[in-house]
Amino acid sequence: LLDSLLQEMTTIKVDKNVLESSEKENFVQFMPLKVKFNGKTEIEDRFTARTVRNSEKNCLENTFRGFPLEGEVMKLPEGYKGLVLDTGRSGLTDEKSSVRVTNSFDSFTYWNYDKVPSQSDNYQQALQWIKVAEALHTTK
């Protein structure tokens, strides 16, 4: 049983320097879509530069392939760091035995399709579980 578990495990390679530095605020964009592309693109010119603040709705606005997006910059909870992982290129199978950390971040832009981000979003609710877990496991 242990041998089969070890064969299914993924190794994450982390360079200490990557963890010690964080990317700028708009580096990570959490979007409600799947893009079948793995590589570099002109994200700054094609997307980030077109983001505007809507003061009436109190959110960011942009579009992706004609779909309206509404978002906000989210900070990770204190003591947490986000990681950007590179899984490499797909080969004959989808199995990965190792991935590497390419960047780290403390905040990111969270987007919804045509809906202002709120506490009812799945991501926001998941963050609440971090607070619950901390409360349950904190000793006083």
Secondary structure, 3 states (H helix, E strand, C coil): CHHHHHHHCCEEECCHHHHHCCCCCCCCEECCCCCCCCCCCCHHHHCHHHCEEECCCCEEEEEECCEEEEEEEEECCCCCCEEEEECCCCCCCCCCCEEEEEEEECEEEEEEECCCCCCCCHHHHHHHHHHHHHHHHCCC
